[in-house]
């Protein structure tokens, strides 16, 4: 059964207002915790409530409508979410970390991400893919493991190694839309060792795709 939430939605959206809204959500998150475990991902009502509270705007750039919150406020927001549901806080921390990338990309790449309403970005920074330079960008292939929060993200950051004469030379970070560009695989291998199954991650595999580099 869905548990309704009531938040201070009339406050102007500031980092402090986000914290206050999250504080009010703690009992709701706690009431949903058991169902969240059964779902093995963030509860959809919780995702909606955190989005409405402005949590995923904390690390977005101010010139794009984000809050550019101080790390101390972000940490406290995540701590309060953890009071209600630690697993939800873990996933939220990784998505807010992924959203930070929108502030350090070149303008063209950032604009495409930020055009997504209430954007959520996840990432895999281990360079387990291969990016071969081609006309117009890179041809990318590979498999990326353990993308926590991937099922809730609109974009994913993939790390790849470029090669010259089959010798790895440099790392590149590229962005794709998970639902459009990749095969999504479910990772359950570690579940018996970790009771908080919401932390189950998503694997991605792509045989070949043309991507523009982000530098």
Backbone as a chain_set.jsonl record, in Angstrom:
{"seq": "XXXXXXXXXXXXXXXXXXXXXXXXXXXXXXXXXXXXXXXXXXXXXXXXXXXXXXXXXXXXXXXXXXXXXXXXXXXXXXXXXXXXXXXXXXXXXXXXXXXXXXXXXXXXXXXXXXXXXXXXXXXXXXXXXXXXXXXXXXXXXXXXXXXXXXXXXXXXXXXXXXXXXXXXXXXXXXXXXXXXXXXXXXXXXXXXXXXXXXXXXXXXXXXXXXXXXXX", "coords": {"N": [[0.853, -1.191, 0.0], [0.611, 2.174, -0.881], [2.185, 4.857, 0.793], [1.139, 7.991, 1.619], [2.709, 11.224, 1.241], [3.448, 14.241, 2.991], [4.735, 17.351, 2.471], [6.638, 20.386, 3.017], [5.871, 22.103, 0.686], [5.485, 24.653, -0.114], [7.589, 26.279, 0.422], [10.232, 28.402, -0.811], [12.513, 27.08, -3.233], [15.361, 26.137, -1.913], [18.604, 25.0, -0.752], [18.336, 24.623, 2.026], [15.587, 24.47, 2.295], [15.104, 22.116, 0.923], [16.302, 20.321, 2.673], [14.591, 20.609, 4.889], [12.197, 19.649, 3.804], [12.917, 17.001, 3.315], [13.373, 16.133, 5.927], [10.746, 16.035, 6.817], [9.855, 13.92, 5.357], [10.926, 11.65, 6.475], [9.449, 9.822, 8.282], [7.691, 8.733, 6.394], [9.389, 7.524, 4.537], [10.462, 5.593, 6.2], [8.205, 4.054, 6.676], [7.845, 2.958, 4.21], [9.977, 1.309, 3.877], [10.104, -1.536, 4.12], [8.555, -2.418, 1.952], [10.101, -1.335, -0.028], [12.363, -2.942, 0.15], [11.303, -5.312, -0.831], [10.753, -4.585, -3.449], [13.265, -4.173, -4.414], [14.525, -1.954, -5.373], [14.508, 1.656, -5.509], [11.546, 2.861, -4.029], [8.806, 3.716, -6.099], [7.089, 5.831, -5.329], [8.673, 7.083, -3.473], [10.803, 7.941, -5.073], [9.427, 9.839, -6.565], [8.679, 11.618, -4.473], [11.171, 12.502, -3.491], [12.142, 13.725, -5.758], [10.22, 15.773, -6.085], [10.775, 17.156, -3.771], [13.119, 18.368, -4.393], [15.582, 17.181, -4.176], [17.284, 16.047, -6.143], [18.16, 18.232, -7.446], [20.131, 19.342, -5.993], [22.854, 19.149, -6.684], [22.954, 20.176, -9.204], [23.86, 22.691, -11.659], [23.533, 26.192, -10.895], [22.847, 28.003, -12.922], [21.275, 26.499, -14.506], [18.975, 26.079, -13.197], [19.506, 24.598, -10.966], [20.709, 23.941, -7.567], [23.29, 23.999, -6.555], [24.328, 23.185, -4.03], [26.008, 23.37, -0.845], [28.447, 21.005, 0.294], [28.087, 20.247, 2.94], [25.338, 20.587, 3.401], [24.266, 18.822, 1.509], [25.251, 16.406, 2.511], [23.888, 16.295, 4.94], [21.238, 16.131, 4.069], [21.284, 13.609, 2.832], [21.867, 12.072, 5.061], [19.536, 12.39, 6.571], [17.648, 11.207, 4.888], [18.601, 8.613, 5.12], [17.881, 8.041, 7.715], [15.259, 7.317, 7.431], [15.301, 5.371, 5.376], [17.987, 3.59, 4.758], [18.979, 2.336, 2.411], [17.728, 3.69, 0.327], [18.911, 6.164, 0.672], [21.545, 5.57, -0.012], [21.335, 4.99, -2.79], [20.386, 7.468, -3.636], [22.552, 9.111, -3.024], [24.408, 8.38, -4.959], [23.157, 9.089, -7.327], [22.914, 11.877, -7.018], [25.591, 12.441, -6.987], [26.21, 11.711, -9.627], [24.719, 13.645, -10.986], [26.227, 15.884, -10.523], [28.054, 15.975, -12.573], [26.898, 17.41, -14.619], [27.624, 19.993, -14.265], [30.277, 20.22, -14.987], [30.734, 19.489, -17.538], [31.372, 20.179, -21.033], [29.626, 22.879, -22.658], [27.826, 22.032, -24.695], [27.407, 19.275, -24.242], [26.432, 19.353, -21.603], [24.091, 20.824, -21.938], [22.434, 19.071, -23.335], [21.957, 17.053, -21.471], [20.727, 18.551, -19.433], [18.424, 19.308, -20.613], [16.665, 17.325, -20.121], [13.841, 16.837, -18.206], [13.904, 17.147, -14.664], [16.366, 15.768, -14.379], [18.294, 12.795, -13.922], [21.351, 11.33, -13.267], [23.504, 8.578, -13.541], [26.529, 6.668, -12.951], [29.469, 4.942, -14.163], [32.602, 4.609, -13.46], [34.814, 3.015, -13.74], [37.046, 2.115, -16.227], [36.001, 0.036, -18.223], [35.185, -0.301, -20.781], [35.734, 0.024, -24.375], [36.842, 2.613, -26.424], [37.023, 3.631, -29.603], [38.54, 5.961, -31.711], [36.691, 7.535, -34.258], [35.34, 9.004, -37.238], [33.566, 11.814, -36.308], [33.337, 11.143, -33.633], [33.439, 8.622, -31.187], [33.629, 5.097, -31.466], [32.087, 2.845, -29.451], [32.39, 0.05, -27.291], [31.671, -2.633, -25.006], [31.342, -3.836, -21.564], [29.826, -2.769, -18.6], [29.851, -2.832, -15.136], [27.833, -2.916, -12.129], [26.197, -0.516, -11.729], [24.866, 1.269, -9.599], [21.705, 2.623, -8.931], [21.126, 2.904, -11.552], [18.715, 2.036, -12.711], [17.041, 4.074, -12.185], [17.919, 6.276, -13.528], [18.238, 8.792, -16.1], [20.347, 9.236, -17.758], [23.589, 7.775, -18.254], [26.957, 7.689, -17.229], [29.701, 6.449, -18.903], [32.814, 4.898, -18.639], [35.657, 4.584, -20.657], [38.491, 3.08, -22.29], [40.717, 4.458, -24.599], [42.441, 3.346, -27.56], [45.53, 2.818, -29.221], [46.924, 1.113, -31.777], [46.105, -1.233, -30.465], [46.936, -0.802, -27.881], [46.164, 0.366, -24.704], [45.625, 3.815, -24.126], [44.446, 6.135, -23.008], [41.866, 7.454, -20.848], [38.391, 7.928, -21.426], [35.321, 9.61, -20.884], [31.974, 9.022, -21.437], [28.583, 9.733, -22.41], [25.388, 8.248, -22.346], [21.94, 7.472, -23.069], [20.409, 5.237, -20.996], [18.025, 3.729, -21.498], [17.771, 3.848, -24.205], [20.1, 3.255, -25.58], [21.456, 0.999, -24.68], [21.925, -2.405, -23.608], [20.379, -3.606, -20.792], [21.285, -5.262, -17.906], [20.517, -7.39, -15.169], [21.942, -7.466, -11.966], [22.504, -9.833, -9.636], [24.334, -11.266, -8.293], [25.718, -10.789, -5.925], [23.817, -10.753, -3.948], [23.181, -12.655, -1.756], [25.045, -11.948, 0.191], [24.469, -9.423, 0.986], [22.069, -7.809, 2.71], [20.525, -5.518, 2.1], [18.871, -5.275, -0.484], [18.09, -3.381, -2.279], [20.304, -2.102, -3.088], [21.199, -3.503, -5.158], [22.798, -3.524, -8.254], [22.919, -2.307, -11.655], [23.927, -3.795, -14.665], [25.511, -2.847, -17.71], [25.643, -3.415, -21.195], [27.136, -3.002, -24.317], [27.481, -3.46, -27.712], [28.299, -1.964, -29.974], [28.465, 1.455, -30.585], [28.066, 4.803, -31.648], [29.438, 7.606, -30.263], [29.645, 11.009, -29.181], [32.514, 12.594, -27.883], [33.064, 13.861, -24.558], [34.568, 16.563, -23.347]], "CA": [[0.0, 0.0, 0.0], [1.392, 3.396, -0.957], [2.048, 5.742, 1.947], [1.203, 9.356, 1.115], [3.67, 12.109, 1.89], [3.109, 15.652, 3.081], [5.969, 18.103, 2.624], [6.499, 21.838, 3.003], [6.098, 22.388, -0.725], [5.297, 26.069, -0.403], [8.831, 27.003, 0.65], [11.088, 28.599, -1.986], [13.453, 25.974, -3.353], [16.73, 26.409, -1.492], [19.144, 23.794, -0.118], [17.779, 24.476, 3.364], [14.203, 24.014, 2.138], [15.176, 20.693, 0.564], [16.573, 19.596, 3.918], [13.374, 20.6, 5.702], [11.234, 18.737, 3.174], [13.377, 15.628, 3.539], [13.105, 15.814, 7.326], [9.334, 15.689, 6.936], [9.624, 12.652, 4.663], [11.56, 10.527, 7.173], [8.498, 8.766, 8.681], [7.137, 8.103, 5.196], [10.432, 6.633, 4.019], [10.562, 4.453, 7.122], [7.026, 3.21, 6.477], [7.976, 2.285, 2.909], [11.252, 0.587, 3.812], [9.911, -2.967, 3.897], [8.121, -2.599, 0.575], [11.273, -1.02, -0.854], [13.179, -4.154, 0.121], [10.668, -6.281, -1.716], [10.881, -4.091, -4.823], [14.694, -4.257, -4.747], [14.921, -0.682, -5.968], [13.828, 2.736, -4.816], [10.095, 2.847, -4.178], [8.444, 4.759, -7.068], [6.553, 7.004, -4.635], [9.818, 7.76, -2.866], [11.489, 8.642, -6.152], [8.613, 11.025, -6.853], [8.744, 12.555, -3.36], [12.507, 13.11, -3.447], [12.208, 14.635, -6.905], [9.398, 16.942, -5.761], [11.445, 17.897, -2.697], [14.276, 19.07, -4.959], [16.832, 16.517, -3.786], [18.172, 15.806, -7.277], [18.656, 19.528, -7.918], [21.161, 19.843, -5.083], [24.17, 19.212, -7.316], [22.856, 20.735, -10.55], [24.353, 24.071, -11.701], [22.522, 27.214, -10.628], [22.39, 28.643, -14.152], [20.329, 25.594, -15.158], [17.878, 25.846, -12.269], [19.933, 23.78, -9.842], [20.934, 24.616, -6.288], [24.73, 24.07, -6.237], [24.353, 23.192, -2.565], [27.251, 23.042, -0.151], [28.575, 19.593, 0.636], [27.544, 20.015, 4.278], [23.885, 20.446, 3.285], [24.017, 17.572, 0.784], [25.511, 15.303, 3.445], [22.812, 16.241, 5.926], [20.054, 15.623, 3.368], [21.45, 12.161, 2.682], [21.785, 11.472, 6.395], [18.139, 12.358, 6.981], [17.007, 10.151, 4.095], [19.04, 7.344, 5.699], [17.089, 7.783, 8.931], [14.046, 6.623, 7.028], [15.617, 4.183, 4.571], [19.405, 3.684, 4.392], [19.225, 1.923, 1.032], [17.314, 4.798, -0.525], [19.944, 7.197, 0.787], [22.705, 5.118, -0.799], [21.052, 5.2, -4.204], [20.282, 8.911, -3.848], [23.891, 9.7, -2.992], [25.089, 8.122, -6.217], [22.526, 9.888, -8.382], [23.315, 13.274, -6.846], [26.975, 12.503, -7.455], [26.185, 11.709, -11.084], [24.201, 14.93, -11.453], [27.307, 16.869, -10.435], [28.755, 16.037, -13.854], [26.294, 18.399, -15.512], [28.274, 21.283, -14.046], [31.669, 20.227, -15.416], [30.803, 19.125, -18.945], [31.307, 21.25, -22.01], [28.266, 23.42, -22.738], [26.972, 21.254, -25.582], [27.032, 18.043, -23.561], [25.612, 19.672, -20.437], [22.769, 21.285, -22.378], [21.614, 17.923, -23.709], [21.516, 16.416, -20.232], [19.85, 19.414, -18.656], [17.134, 19.413, -21.3], [15.815, 16.269, -19.56], [13.198, 17.327, -16.983], [14.266, 16.453, -13.418], [17.375, 14.818, -14.842], [19.042, 11.963, -12.975], [22.513, 10.756, -13.942], [24.302, 7.608, -12.795], [27.827, 6.57, -13.601], [30.393, 3.814, -13.996], [33.861, 5.27, -13.762], [35.859, 2.036, -14.072], [37.109, 2.123, -17.698], [35.927, -1.344, -18.709], [34.79, -0.295, -22.188], [36.731, 0.435, -25.359], [36.394, 3.717, -27.272], [37.912, 3.778, -30.746], [38.245, 7.198, -32.432], [36.169, 7.453, -35.626], [34.851, 10.299, -37.685], [32.388, 12.27, -35.579], [33.346, 10.817, -32.204], [34.056, 7.356, -30.804], [32.854, 3.859, -31.518], [32.24, 2.321, -28.103], [31.891, -1.289, -27.002], [32.116, -3.096, -23.702], [30.397, -4.159, -20.502], [30.069, -1.985, -17.403], [29.183, -3.516, -14.035], [27.527, -2.314, -10.841], [25.748, 0.876, -11.81], [23.819, 1.491, -8.606], [20.839, 3.733, -9.298], [20.951, 2.954, -13.001], [17.322, 1.844, -13.115], [16.324, 5.327, -11.942], [18.61, 7.378, -14.19], [17.954, 9.099, -17.501], [21.634, 9.174, -18.452], [24.648, 7.073, -17.532], [28.334, 7.989, -17.627], [30.483, 5.237, -19.137], [34.241, 5.126, -18.787], [36.264, 3.721, -21.672], [39.887, 3.31, -22.664], [41.025, 4.562, -26.024], [43.575, 2.498, -27.921], [46.322, 3.019, -30.431], [47.607, -0.163, -32.067], [45.676, -2.181, -29.447], [47.548, -0.48, -26.59], [45.383, 1.402, -24.026], [46.375, 5.066, -24.054], [43.83, 7.203, -22.233], [40.475, 7.204, -20.46], [37.392, 8.876, -21.89], [34.022, 9.441, -20.242], [30.947, 9.259, -22.435], [27.232, 9.712, -21.861], [24.329, 7.694, -23.18], [20.662, 7.227, -22.412], [20.35, 3.78, -20.779], [16.869, 3.048, -22.077], [17.776, 3.929, -25.654], [21.341, 2.887, -26.227], [22.19, -0.102, -24.075], [21.259, -3.573, -23.038], [20.443, -3.528, -19.335], [21.339, -6.583, -17.287], [20.296, -7.346, -13.734], [23.03, -8.06, -11.19], [22.073, -10.395, -8.365], [25.348, -12.222, -7.842], [26.179, -10.536, -4.57], [22.668, -10.573, -3.052], [23.187, -13.399, -0.49], [25.955, -11.363, 1.169], [24.058, -8.068, 1.311], [20.631, -7.846, 2.937], [19.821, -4.378, 1.527], [18.9, -5.639, -1.893], [17.874, -2.227, -3.134], [21.603, -1.698, -3.599], [21.475, -4.252, -6.381], [23.191, -2.625, -9.312], [22.574, -2.652, -13.021], [25.028, -3.924, -15.605], [25.222, -2.398, -19.056], [26.491, -4.011, -22.228], [26.888, -2.43, -25.63], [28.412, -4.025, -28.693], [28.882, -0.903, -30.793], [27.654, 2.67, -30.61], [28.828, 6.01, -31.966], [29.187, 8.643, -29.264], [30.52, 12.172, -29.169], [33.286, 12.668, -26.657], [32.801, 14.997, -23.686], [35.815, 17.064, -22.785]], "C": [[0.887, 1.238, 0.0], [1.117, 4.265, 0.261], [2.159, 7.165, 1.463], [2.191, 10.191, 1.904], [3.11, 13.52, 1.938], [4.395, 16.412, 3.339], [5.665, 19.587, 2.588], [6.793, 22.328, 1.596], [5.964, 23.853, -1.064], [6.566, 26.88, -0.179], [9.562, 27.246, -0.668], [12.146, 27.498, -2.028], [14.869, 26.453, -3.083], [17.282, 25.12, -0.903], [18.553, 23.555, 1.268], [16.318, 23.999, 3.306], [14.155, 22.545, 1.758], [15.4, 19.858, 1.827], [15.325, 19.523, 4.786], [12.339, 19.634, 5.118], [11.62, 17.283, 3.404], [13.152, 15.221, 4.989], [11.656, 15.38, 7.514], [9.018, 14.339, 6.289], [10.128, 11.433, 5.439], [10.558, 9.464, 7.613], [7.902, 8.026, 7.486], [8.138, 7.122, 4.609], [10.557, 5.387, 4.89], [9.377, 3.502, 6.919], [7.111, 2.428, 5.169], [9.167, 1.335, 2.847], [11.063, -0.893, 3.492], [9.47, -3.233, 2.451], [9.265, -2.301, -0.394], [12.181, -2.231, -0.975], [12.608, -5.183, -0.848], [10.808, -5.879, -3.183], [12.31, -4.206, -5.339], [15.149, -3.078, -5.588], [14.193, 0.414, -5.196], [12.319, 2.671, -5.08], [9.683, 3.967, -5.139], [7.849, 6.0, -6.421], [7.668, 7.788, -3.954], [10.606, 8.53, -3.914], [10.748, 9.922, -6.505], [8.754, 12.061, -5.741], [10.102, 13.253, -3.278], [12.7, 14.075, -4.611], [11.437, 15.92, -6.606], [10.055, 17.799, -4.676], [12.673, 18.657, -3.189], [15.603, 18.415, -4.676], [17.798, 16.394, -4.967], [18.633, 17.092, -7.955], [19.827, 20.032, -7.085], [22.511, 20.022, -5.754], [24.107, 19.687, -8.761], [23.322, 22.184, -10.537], [23.236, 25.09, -11.563], [21.996, 27.847, -11.913], [21.468, 27.748, -14.965], [19.162, 25.263, -14.233], [18.223, 24.965, -11.094], [20.261, 24.615, -8.624], [22.403, 24.779, -5.937], [24.945, 24.107, -4.724], [25.743, 22.867, -2.028], [27.248, 21.565, 0.228], [27.984, 19.292, 2.013], [26.033, 19.819, 4.239], [23.54, 19.138, 2.586], [24.192, 16.381, 1.72], [24.395, 15.164, 4.457], [21.516, 15.739, 5.302], [20.133, 14.106, 3.243], [21.352, 11.446, 4.028], [20.335, 11.371, 6.858], [17.348, 11.328, 6.175], [17.348, 8.786, 4.692], [18.323, 7.028, 6.998], [15.819, 7.025, 8.59], [14.323, 5.336, 6.287], [17.067, 4.29, 4.11], [19.672, 3.333, 2.932], [18.841, 3.022, 0.045], [18.346, 5.916, -0.493], [21.174, 6.839, -0.038], [22.49, 5.369, -2.285], [21.007, 6.696, -4.521], [21.65, 9.571, -3.873], [24.611, 9.514, -4.32], [24.463, 8.906, -7.366], [22.894, 11.363, -8.229], [24.776, 13.455, -7.252], [27.054, 12.514, -8.969], [25.702, 13.029, -11.647], [25.248, 16.032, -11.4], [28.026, 17.038, -11.771], [28.16, 17.084, -14.784], [26.951, 19.768, -15.38], [29.704, 21.349, -14.528], [31.844, 19.79, -16.866], [30.921, 20.373, -19.807], [29.853, 21.651, -22.221], [27.336, 22.546, -23.573], [26.48, 19.977, -24.9], [26.122, 18.307, -22.379], [24.206, 20.071, -20.851], [21.868, 20.114, -22.734], [21.108, 17.191, -22.473], [20.457, 17.246, -19.535], [18.521, 19.671, -19.345], [16.163, 18.341, -20.822], [15.168, 16.78, -18.282], [13.573, 16.473, -15.767], [15.327, 15.388, -13.672], [18.024, 14.077, -13.684], [20.121, 11.23, -13.756], [23.175, 9.747, -13.012], [25.617, 7.414, -13.538], [28.614, 5.337, -13.242], [31.765, 4.301, -14.419], [35.022, 4.306, -13.964], [35.896, 1.887, -15.59], [37.135, 0.722, -18.292], [35.42, -1.437, -20.146], [35.935, 0.154, -23.075], [36.122, 1.514, -26.234], [37.418, 3.927, -28.378], [37.563, 5.056, -31.499], [37.791, 6.913, -33.86], [35.701, 8.85, -36.006], [33.567, 10.658, -36.933], [32.371, 11.926, -34.11], [34.085, 9.537, -31.903], [33.078, 6.221, -31.064], [33.139, 3.106, -30.225], [31.683, 0.91, -28.01], [32.362, -1.676, -25.608], [30.978, -3.444, -22.779], [30.799, -3.386, -19.26], [29.219, -2.546, -16.275], [28.869, -2.571, -12.877], [27.188, -0.829, -10.932], [24.57, 1.08, -10.859], [23.022, 2.741, -8.951], [20.548, 3.807, -10.781], [19.51, 2.817, -13.439], [16.507, 3.116, -12.925], [16.908, 6.495, -12.727], [18.161, 7.546, -15.638], [19.21, 8.968, -18.363], [22.62, 8.393, -17.598], [26.0, 7.477, -18.112], [29.084, 6.673, -17.758], [31.946, 5.609, -19.326], [34.825, 4.103, -19.75], [37.738, 4.047, -21.791], [39.969, 3.454, -24.175], [42.281, 3.745, -26.303], [44.242, 2.998, -29.191], [47.14, 1.752, -30.648], [47.378, -1.174, -30.95], [46.345, -1.974, -28.096], [46.713, 0.607, -25.924], [46.217, 2.667, -23.821], [45.759, 6.1, -23.121], [42.4, 6.82, -21.895], [39.585, 8.304, -21.002], [36.076, 8.572, -21.171], [32.939, 9.874, -21.213], [29.574, 9.073, -21.824], [26.26, 9.097, -22.846], [23.048, 7.613, -22.368], [20.52, 5.718, -22.221], [19.205, 3.109, -21.525], [16.92, 3.015, -23.597], [18.974, 3.238, -26.275], [21.968, 1.584, -25.736], [21.292, -1.266, -23.719], [21.466, -3.531, -21.536], [20.344, -4.926, -18.759], [21.165, -6.431, -15.787], [21.407, -8.095, -13.012], [22.507, -8.535, -9.844], [23.162, -11.236, -7.71], [25.736, -12.037, -6.385], [25.064, -10.595, -3.533], [22.739, -11.386, -1.76], [24.069, -12.772, 0.581], [25.479, -10.002, 1.657], [22.547, -8.018, 1.489], [19.876, -6.688, 2.304], [19.81, -4.519, 0.016], [18.588, -4.48, -2.824], [19.202, -1.75, -3.735], [22.062, -2.569, -4.764], [21.767, -3.263, -7.513], [22.755, -3.149, -10.665], [23.845, -2.773, -13.843], [24.576, -3.403, -16.966], [26.166, -3.09, -20.029], [26.119, -3.371, -23.559], [27.939, -2.948, -26.599], [29.081, -2.945, -29.52], [27.931, 0.277, -30.82], [28.566, 3.841, -30.914], [28.436, 7.088, -30.974], [30.144, 9.804, -29.488], [31.27, 12.211, -27.847], [32.863, 13.908, -25.86], [34.107, 15.397, -23.028], [35.667, 18.548, -22.467]], "O": [[1.817, 1.335, 0.801], [-0.024, 4.396, 0.705], [3.206, 7.532, 0.929], [2.479, 9.914, 3.068], [2.387, 13.943, 1.036], [5.079, 16.147, 4.327], [4.579, 20.001, 2.183], [7.85, 22.907, 1.345], [6.289, 24.265, -2.178], [6.619, 28.052, -0.553], [9.523, 26.395, -1.556], [12.616, 27.04, -0.987], [15.492, 27.096, -3.927], [16.506, 24.221, -0.581], [18.297, 22.412, 1.645], [15.873, 23.227, 4.155], [13.277, 21.81, 2.209], [14.766, 18.82, 2.019], [15.034, 18.473, 5.359], [11.686, 18.894, 5.854], [10.764, 16.436, 3.656], [12.777, 14.079, 5.255], [11.375, 14.461, 8.282], [8.028, 13.695, 6.637], [9.789, 10.301, 5.094], [10.789, 8.285, 7.344], [7.641, 6.826, 7.565], [7.772, 6.012, 4.225], [10.733, 4.277, 4.39], [9.539, 2.283, 6.984], [6.515, 1.358, 5.041], [9.339, 0.628, 1.855], [11.797, -1.442, 2.671], [9.957, -4.163, 1.81], [9.383, -2.932, -1.445], [12.707, -2.522, -2.049], [13.343, -5.838, -1.587], [10.962, -6.735, -4.055], [12.541, -4.322, -6.543], [16.052, -3.202, -6.416], [13.361, 0.129, -4.334], [11.882, 2.454, -6.21], [10.179, 5.085, -4.999], [8.073, 7.11, -6.903], [7.61, 9.015, -3.87], [11.031, 9.658, -3.664], [11.365, 10.966, -6.718], [8.928, 13.248, -6.019], [10.172, 14.456, -3.026], [13.343, 15.116, -4.466], [11.936, 17.02, -6.843], [9.905, 19.021, -4.667], [13.207, 19.501, -2.469], [16.652, 19.017, -4.906], [18.999, 16.613, -4.808], [19.399, 17.054, -8.918], [20.449, 21.037, -7.432], [23.242, 20.957, -5.426], [25.106, 19.609, -9.476], [23.199, 22.854, -9.512], [22.128, 24.879, -12.055], [20.817, 28.192, -11.988], [20.936, 28.17, -15.991], [18.446, 24.286, -14.453], [17.349, 24.612, -10.303], [20.113, 25.837, -8.635], [22.74, 25.616, -5.099], [25.662, 24.967, -4.212], [26.537, 22.183, -2.674], [26.198, 20.962, 0.451], [27.443, 18.208, 2.232], [25.5, 18.978, 4.962], [22.632, 18.423, 3.011], [23.378, 15.457, 1.721], [23.995, 14.051, 4.8], [20.772, 14.997, 5.943], [19.159, 13.404, 3.516], [20.815, 10.342, 4.114], [19.948, 10.375, 7.469], [16.475, 10.651, 6.719], [16.492, 7.904, 4.763], [18.171, 5.858, 7.347], [15.356, 6.19, 9.368], [13.668, 4.322, 6.526], [17.35, 5.015, 3.156], [20.505, 3.968, 2.286], [19.536, 3.256, -0.944], [18.623, 6.541, -1.517], [21.772, 7.7, -0.684], [23.37, 5.902, -2.96], [21.525, 7.136, -5.547], [21.884, 10.491, -4.657], [25.345, 10.4, -4.758], [25.167, 9.338, -8.278], [23.161, 12.032, -9.227], [25.153, 14.495, -7.793], [27.866, 13.239, -9.544], [26.21, 13.493, -12.668], [25.166, 17.005, -12.149], [28.547, 18.113, -12.068], [28.86, 17.597, -15.657], [26.845, 20.602, -16.279], [30.309, 22.421, -14.493], [32.967, 19.728, -17.368], [30.61, 21.48, -19.368], [28.947, 20.85, -21.989], [26.181, 22.34, -23.199], [25.299, 19.637, -24.968], [25.151, 17.582, -22.165], [23.235, 19.7, -20.192], [20.667, 20.154, -22.466], [19.956, 16.758, -22.435], [19.427, 16.73, -19.102], [17.593, 20.195, -18.729], [14.964, 18.432, -21.087], [15.885, 17.129, -17.344], [13.562, 15.244, -15.829], [15.194, 14.246, -13.231], [18.271, 14.641, -12.618], [19.847, 10.593, -14.773], [23.384, 10.029, -11.832], [25.794, 7.941, -14.636], [28.453, 4.761, -12.166], [32.054, 4.394, -15.612], [36.115, 4.739, -14.327], [34.872, 1.563, -16.192], [38.161, 0.273, -18.802], [35.245, -2.537, -20.67], [36.973, 0.606, -22.591], [35.008, 1.354, -26.734], [38.545, 4.349, -28.119], [36.411, 5.233, -31.895], [38.427, 6.145, -34.582], [35.676, 9.758, -35.175], [32.604, 9.891, -36.93], [31.476, 12.371, -33.391], [35.234, 9.371, -32.312], [31.867, 6.367, -30.902], [34.286, 2.768, -29.934], [30.634, 0.608, -28.579], [33.33, -1.118, -25.091], [29.806, -3.363, -23.148], [31.976, -3.348, -18.903], [28.01, -2.718, -16.429], [29.548, -1.565, -12.673], [27.823, 0.005, -10.285], [23.413, 1.062, -11.28], [23.597, 3.793, -9.232], [19.801, 4.679, -11.225], [19.11, 3.418, -14.437], [15.398, 3.224, -13.449], [16.418, 7.617, -12.593], [17.764, 6.59, -16.305], [19.135, 8.63, -19.545], [22.504, 8.355, -16.374], [26.162, 7.59, -19.327], [29.101, 5.871, -16.825], [32.272, 6.523, -20.083], [34.526, 2.911, -19.669], [38.18, 5.141, -21.442], [39.373, 2.682, -24.926], [43.08, 3.484, -25.403], [43.599, 3.525, -30.098], [47.948, 1.369, -29.801], [48.297, -1.878, -30.531], [46.327, -2.87, -27.252], [46.554, 1.681, -26.503], [47.371, 2.598, -23.397], [46.489, 6.873, -22.5], [41.794, 5.978, -22.558], [39.974, 9.472, -21.036], [35.765, 7.415, -20.889], [32.99, 10.98, -21.752], [29.412, 8.347, -20.843], [26.303, 9.391, -24.04], [23.07, 7.678, -21.139], [20.511, 4.983, -23.209], [19.386, 2.045, -22.116], [16.194, 2.242, -24.221], [18.879, 2.695, -27.375], [22.934, 1.113, -26.337], [20.079, -1.128, -23.554], [22.598, -3.432, -21.062], [19.43, -5.682, -19.087], [21.618, -5.448, -15.202], [21.771, -9.208, -13.39], [22.111, -7.724, -9.007], [22.923, -11.855, -6.672], [26.046, -13.004, -5.69], [25.343, -10.496, -2.338], [22.378, -10.845, -0.715], [23.868, -13.032, 1.767], [26.014, -9.474, 2.632], [21.812, -8.171, 0.514], [18.695, -6.838, 1.99], [20.65, -3.944, -0.676], [18.799, -4.583, -4.033], [19.218, -1.077, -4.766], [23.163, -2.401, -5.287], [21.048, -2.279, -7.689], [22.286, -4.28, -10.798], [24.743, -1.939, -13.727], [23.403, -3.507, -17.324], [27.336, -3.321, -19.724], [24.941, -3.219, -23.885], [29.139, -2.879, -26.33], [30.289, -2.993, -29.749], [26.732, 0.115, -31.051], [29.718, 3.862, -30.481], [27.264, 7.444, -30.852], [31.283, 9.624, -29.919], [30.703, 11.89, -26.802], [32.366, 14.88, -26.428], [34.674, 14.641, -22.24], [36.609, 19.172, -21.981]]}, "num_chains": 1, "name": "protein.A"}
